[in-house]
């Protein structure tokens, strides 16, 4: 490298950074105007505009982080003089101010840089930005209720905070909320249909990706360095390695599919657990994977072909109609609020409300009731119900309802290290939960039961 290359590189970085800020305003505005998650909005942006990798990574970091702290940002903006309601600002102004506040409070970007880059066309917002960046959050939230205060301090909806406080000690709720604001932990495993663990570890290390074996799950590895390089690695692109959360892997291990069995993955897309099931079955037996959404199912089938498990039987169907009647084991990885994956999908928390929750609970109940009803008279059939949710509404309450209406026997979930369910439910001692702050995984609920 020549001596004068560094200034050129620095200049290029600054150019990309300036462009990323301009693009981030548009992307954040698109998110505010849609019902999609930020992850989906970014995916659309990538598909439509094909930005260079460095630019996309910067845009992704800015927009995802701003959404992660969204209600905290809007709260400090509302304390301007005169008060400003962020949601009432014109779209691009709102997005520019939110991004500027994020950079000012969390990245410590100098105020003059924020004003010149974000507010060049919005001079009237400069006083609001200055106050929002320096606002004393602890003092401003002192008179709020405990739930509201924690919601603002740790950027979570009040409804979610209130629910957690009902079921966990206050200090642990804070630990959980803090964990949700941290980057996710990445776990990888070899696709045993195409690769093995020894080759995987060596190959990843050559590409600057360092891993350590998980102490609880054989064949699973925690990424300790180079997580951002995984999706760009040849191993990932070739389908030789898979990114899958530890709790998700353990869900399949708890189902314990065996070679020669007939297994039904009832809500299968995008198919990661389907692949893990087929691995454990050694490609012997029959595995049926179904999903109601045509687009998701099509993508799952394409992924299955690329990962080497196209010999699975895929069907598009409503799981509640129980089209598969001869299964030995069934996985119901039900649609849910996804409150267990807020570290990687922070925008989900701002799409959640009681109406949405009630709708999702209705779908979960319909699927559970439909499948269990269709297997009456088939004693011994095992069913595992799982949701990546922190809410008891989607876990313990659903299982208690099932116990009151069907002849099933709850079984001990064979998972080391998981926590029991929330207390106060009939099923509490038998079901299991994973939490980001306790287990360094996604939040997960798991129940295993048998038809009697």
PEWOMO-V615317 format. One record per residue. N is the residue number from 0. RES is the residue in one small letter. PSI is psi in whole degrees, 0 to 359 (none if undefined). Layout:
n->N res->RES psi->PSI
n->N res->RES psi->PSI
This chain:
n->0 res->x psi->131
n->1 res->x psi->163
n->2 res->x psi->331
n->3 res->x psi->11
n->4 res->x psi->331
n->5 res->x psi->312
n->6 res->x psi->324
n->7 res->x psi->315
n->8 res->x psi->317
n->9 res->x psi->318
n->10 res->x psi->321
n->11 res->x psi->320
n->12 res->x psi->317
n->13 res->x psi->323
n->14 res->x psi->314
n->15 res->x psi->321
n->16 res->x psi->316
n->17 res->x psi->318
n->18 res->x psi->321
n->19 res->x psi->322
n->20 res->x psi->318
n->21 res->x psi->317
n->22 res->x psi->321
n->23 res->x psi->324
n->24 res->x psi->315
n->25 res->x psi->317
n->26 res->x psi->317
n->27 res->x psi->324
n->28 res->x psi->321
n->29 res->x psi->319
n->30 res->x psi->316
n->31 res->x psi->334
n->32 res->x psi->358
n->33 res->x psi->176
n->34 res->x psi->4
n->35 res->x psi->161
n->36 res->x psi->161
n->37 res->x psi->326
n->38 res->x psi->316
n->39 res->x psi->321
n->40 res->x psi->317
n->41 res->x psi->323
n->42 res->x psi->319
n->43 res->x psi->316
n->44 res->x psi->317
n->45 res->x psi->319
n->46 res->x psi->324
n->47 res->x psi->322
n->48 res->x psi->349
n->49 res->x psi->56
n->50 res->x psi->157
n->51 res->x psi->156
n->52 res->x psi->313
n->53 res->x psi->320
n->54 res->x psi->314
n->55 res->x psi->318
n->56 res->x psi->320
n->57 res->x psi->317
n->58 res->x psi->317
n->59 res->x psi->315
n->60 res->x psi->317
n->61 res->x psi->312
n->62 res->x psi->317
n->63 res->x psi->320
n->64 res->x psi->321
n->65 res->x psi->318
n->66 res->x psi->325
n->67 res->x psi->322
n->68 res->x psi->26
n->69 res->x psi->311
n->70 res->x psi->334
n->71 res->x psi->318
n->72 res->x psi->311
n->73 res->x psi->328
n->74 res->x psi->312
n->75 res->x psi->329
n->76 res->x psi->322
n->77 res->x psi->346
n->78 res->x psi->15
n->79 res->x psi->168
n->80 res->x psi->108
n->81 res->x psi->161
n->82 res->x psi->144
n->83 res->x psi->131
n->84 res->x psi->111
n->85 res->x psi->320
n->86 res->x psi->341
n->87 res->x psi->355
n->88 res->x psi->151
n->89 res->x psi->148
n->90 res->x psi->306
n->91 res->x psi->324
n->92 res->x psi->314
n->93 res->x psi->314
n->94 res->x psi->319
n->95 res->x psi->316
n->96 res->x psi->318
n->97 res->x psi->315
n->98 res->x psi->319
n->99 res->x psi->318
n->100 res->x psi->318
n->101 res->x psi->309
n->102 res->x psi->321
n->103 res->x psi->315
n->104 res->x psi->321
n->105 res->x psi->332
n->106 res->x psi->354
n->107 res->x psi->32
n->108 res->x psi->133
n->109 res->x psi->145
n->110 res->x psi->320
n->111 res->x psi->327
n->112 res->x psi->317
n->113 res->x psi->318
n->114 res->x psi->320
n->115 res->x psi->333
n->116 res->x psi->320
n->117 res->x psi->325
n->118 res->x psi->23
n->119 res->x psi->324
n->120 res->x psi->6
n->121 res->x psi->61
n->122 res->x psi->325
n->123 res->x psi->346
n->124 res->x psi->356
n->125 res->x psi->317
n->126 res->x psi->321
n->127 res->x psi->319
n->128 res->x psi->313
n->129 res->x psi->314
n->130 res->x psi->320
n->131 res->x psi->323
n->132 res->x psi->326
n->133 res->x psi->0
n->134 res->x psi->131
n->135 res->x psi->99
n->136 res->x psi->317
n->137 res->x psi->318
n->138 res->x psi->319
n->139 res->x psi->336
n->140 res->x psi->2
n->141 res->x psi->328
n->142 res->x psi->2
n->143 res->x psi->161
n->144 res->x psi->162
n->145 res->x psi->316
n->146 res->x psi->316
n->147 res->x psi->319
n->148 res->x psi->312
n->149 res->x psi->325
n->150 res->x psi->320
n->151 res->x psi->314
n->152 res->x psi->323
n->153 res->x psi->14
n->154 res->x psi->64
n->155 res->x psi->153
n->156 res->x psi->143
n->157 res->x psi->321
n->158 res->x psi->316
n->159 res->x psi->317
n->160 res->x psi->315
n->161 res->x psi->317
n->162 res->x psi->317
n->163 res->x psi->320
n->164 res->x psi->331
n->165 res->x psi->337
n->166 res->x psi->352
n->167 res->x psi->152
n->168 res->x psi->150
n->169 res->x psi->315
n->170 res->x psi->325
n->171 res->x psi->327
n->172 res->x psi->316
n->173 res->x psi->316
n->174 res->x psi->319
n->175 res->x psi->315
n->176 res->x psi->319
n->177 res->x psi->318
n->178 res->x psi->324
n->179 res->x psi->337
n->180 res->x psi->353
n->181 res->x psi->157
n->182 res->x psi->147
n->183 res->x psi->156
n->184 res->x psi->132
n->185 res->x psi->135
n->186 res->x psi->141
n->187 res->x psi->155
n->188 res->x psi->153
n->189 res->x psi->147
n->190 res->x psi->98
n->191 res->x psi->350
n->192 res->x psi->348
n->193 res->x psi->346
n->194 res->x psi->179
n->195 res->x psi->164
n->196 res->x psi->321
n->197 res->x psi->312
n->198 res->x psi->323
n->199 res->x psi->309
n->200 res->x psi->315
n->201 res->x psi->317
n->202 res->x psi->320
n->203 res->x psi->319
n->204 res->x psi->323
n->205 res->x psi->333
n->206 res->x psi->14
n->207 res->x psi->22
n->208 res->x psi->111
n->209 res->x psi->135
n->210 res->x psi->160
n->211 res->x psi->146
n->212 res->x psi->138
n->213 res->x psi->135
n->214 res->x psi->342
n->215 res->x psi->335
n->216 res->x psi->110
n->217 res->x psi->133
n->218 res->x psi->1
n->219 res->x psi->141
n->220 res->x psi->136
n->221 res->x psi->134
n->222 res->x psi->123
n->223 res->x psi->343
n->224 res->x psi->138
n->225 res->x psi->23
n->226 res->x psi->325
n->227 res->x psi->345
n->228 res->x psi->349
n->229 res->x psi->308
n->230 res->x psi->343
n->231 res->x psi->356
n->232 res->x psi->152
n->233 res->x psi->326
n->234 res->x psi->318
n->235 res->x psi->315
n->236 res->x psi->329
n->237 res->x psi->0
n->238 res->x psi->21
n->239 res->x psi->335
n->240 res->x psi->155
n->241 res->x psi->140
n->242 res->x psi->120
n->243 res->x psi->131
n->244 res->x psi->148
n->245 res->x psi->317
n->246 res->x psi->325
n->247 res->x psi->317
n->248 res->x psi->316
n->249 res->x psi->333
n->250 res->x psi->314
n->251 res->x psi->320
n->252 res->x psi->324
n->253 res->x psi->326
n->254 res->x psi->326
n->255 res->x psi->57
n->256 res->x psi->140
n->257 res->x psi->153
n->258 res->x psi->138
n->259 res->x psi->348
n->260 res->x psi->164
n->261 res->x psi->119
n->262 res->x psi->139
n->263 res->x psi->120
n->264 res->x psi->100
n->265 res->x psi->332
n->266 res->x psi->71
n->267 res->x psi->322
n->268 res->x psi->138
n->269 res->x psi->2
n->270 res->x psi->8
n->271 res->x psi->316
n->272 res->x psi->329
n->273 res->x psi->315
n->274 res->x psi->318
n->275 res->x psi->322
n->276 res->x psi->313
n->277 res->x psi->325
n->278 res->x psi->310
n->279 res->x psi->332
n->280 res->x psi->354
n->281 res->x psi->27
n->282 res->x psi->26
n->283 res->x psi->128
n->284 res->x psi->203
n->285 res->x psi->126
n->286 res->x psi->120
n->287 res->x psi->128
n->288 res->x psi->128
n->289 res->x psi->157
n->290 res->x psi->151
n->291 res->x psi->338
n->292 res->x psi->119
n->293 res->x psi->314
n->294 res->x psi->315
n->295 res->x psi->321
n->296 res->x psi->318
n->297 res->x psi->317
n->298 res->x psi->322
n->299 res->x psi->319
n->300 res->x psi->318
n->301 res->x psi->318
n->302 res->x psi->320
n->303 res->x psi->319
n->304 res->x psi->320
n->305 res->x psi->335
n->306 res->x psi->355
n->307 res->x psi->26
n->308 res->x psi->45
n->309 res->x psi->352
n->310 res->x psi->0
n->311 res->x psi->145
n->312 res->x psi->117
n->313 res->x psi->133
n->314 res->x psi->145
n->315 res->x psi->121
n->316 res->x psi->161
n->317 res->x psi->115
n->318 res->x psi->332
n->319 res->x psi->343
n->320 res->x psi->355
n->321 res->x psi->65
n->322 res->x psi->343
n->323 res->x psi->111
n->324 res->x psi->358
n->325 res->x psi->20
n->326 res->x psi->146
n->327 res->x psi->325
n->328 res->x psi->145
n->329 res->x psi->133
n->330 res->x psi->124
n->331 res->x psi->90
n->332 res->x psi->82
n->333 res->x psi->152
n->334 res->x psi->142
n->335 res->x psi->182
n->336 res->x psi->347
n->337 res->x psi->28
n->338 res->x psi->351
n->339 res->x psi->351
n->340 res->x psi->36
n->341 res->x psi->341
n->342 res->x psi->322
n->343 res->x psi->339
n->344 res->x psi->66
n->345 res->x psi->335
n->346 res->x psi->341
n->347 res->x psi->328
n->348 res->x psi->337
n->349 res->x psi->354
n->350 res->x psi->359
n->351 res->x psi->133
n->352 res->x psi->176
n->353 res->x psi->326
n->354 res->x psi->315
n->355 res->x psi->315
n->356 res->x psi->314
n->357 res->x psi->322
n->358 res->x psi->317
n->359 res->x psi->319
n->360 res->x psi->322
n->361 res->x psi->319
n->362 res->x psi->316
n->363 res->x psi->315
n->364 res->x psi->319
n->365 res->x psi->318
n->366 res->x psi->311
n->367 res->x psi->310
n->368 res->x psi->319
n->369 res->x psi->316
n->370 res->x psi->312
n->371 res->x psi->319
n->372 res->x psi->323
n->373 res->x psi->344
n->374 res->x psi->12
n->375 res->x psi->133
n->376 res->x psi->4
n->377 res->x psi->64
n->378 res->x psi->142
n->379 res->x psi->345
n->380 res->x psi->130
n->381 res->x psi->137
n->382 res->x psi->130
n->383 res->x psi->124
n->384 res->x psi->130
n->385 res->x psi->147
n->386 res->x psi->144
n->387 res->x psi->68
n->388 res->x psi->147
n->389 res->x psi->356
n->390 res->x psi->132
n->391 res->x psi->336
n->392 res->x psi->327
n->393 res->x psi->1
n->394 res->x psi->269
n->395 res->x psi->318
n->396 res->x psi->321
n->397 res->x psi->320
n->398 res->x psi->321
n->399 res->x psi->320
n->400 res->x psi->320
n->401 res->x psi->320
n->402 res->x psi->328
n->403 res->x psi->345
n->404 res->x psi->352
n->405 res->x psi->157
n->406 res->x psi->90
n->407 res->x psi->157
n->408 res->x psi->120
n->409 res->x psi->136
n->410 res->x psi->155
n->411 res->x psi->133
n->412 res->x psi->118
n->413 res->x psi->68
n->414 res->x psi->125
n->415 res->x psi->134
n->416 res->x psi->348
n->417 res->x psi->158
n->418 res->x psi->152
n->419 res->x psi->169
n->420 res->x psi->172
n->421 res->x psi->141
n->422 res->x psi->161
n->423 res->x psi->2
n->424 res->x psi->154
n->425 res->x psi->326
n->426 res->x psi->359
n->427 res->x psi->316
n->428 res->x psi->340
n->429 res->x psi->325
n->430 res->x psi->167
n->431 res->x psi->151
n->432 res->x psi->147
n->433 res->x psi->143
n->434 res->x psi->144
n->435 res->x psi->319
n->436 res->x psi->338
n->437 res->x psi->319
n->438 res->x psi->357
n->439 res->x psi->42
n->440 res->x psi->181
n->441 res->x psi->160
n->442 res->x psi->128
n->443 res->x psi->145
n->444 res->x psi->136
n->445 res->x psi->130
n->446 res->x psi->135
n->447 res->x psi->129
n->448 res->x psi->168
n->449 res->x psi->141
n->450 res->x psi->133
n->451 res->x psi->none
